[in-house]
Amino acid sequence: MLLAEVRGNVVATTKDINLHGHKLLIVKQIDPQSGSKGKVMVAVDTVGAGFGETVLVATGSSARKADAIHQAQSTVDAAIVAIVDTWEYQGD
């Protein structure tokens, strides 16, 4: 899973049938050690996240297993699966 911040949204009036009813959000990955932000991706929102919130993003085949998008044939590669209240990194 990745730690990320919600930076925007994607509007797609035509999309895969398995994505109907789901928000697509733009998230920017956060490095837990430094707090710096890096890779940007689009993720399906399964928890009702909003702009500026810190979230956990499941990627790959794990993203397709998210409860709200449990379709085996889903085209999802990234899914927001949690809204993070706080996080702390202790180091190695």
Buried (B, 14 or more C-beta within 10 A) or exposed (E): EBBBBBEEBEEEEEEEEBBEEBBBBBBBBBEEEEEEBEEEBBBBBBBEBEEEBBBBBBBEEBBBBBEBBEBEEBEBBBBBBBBBEEEEEEEE
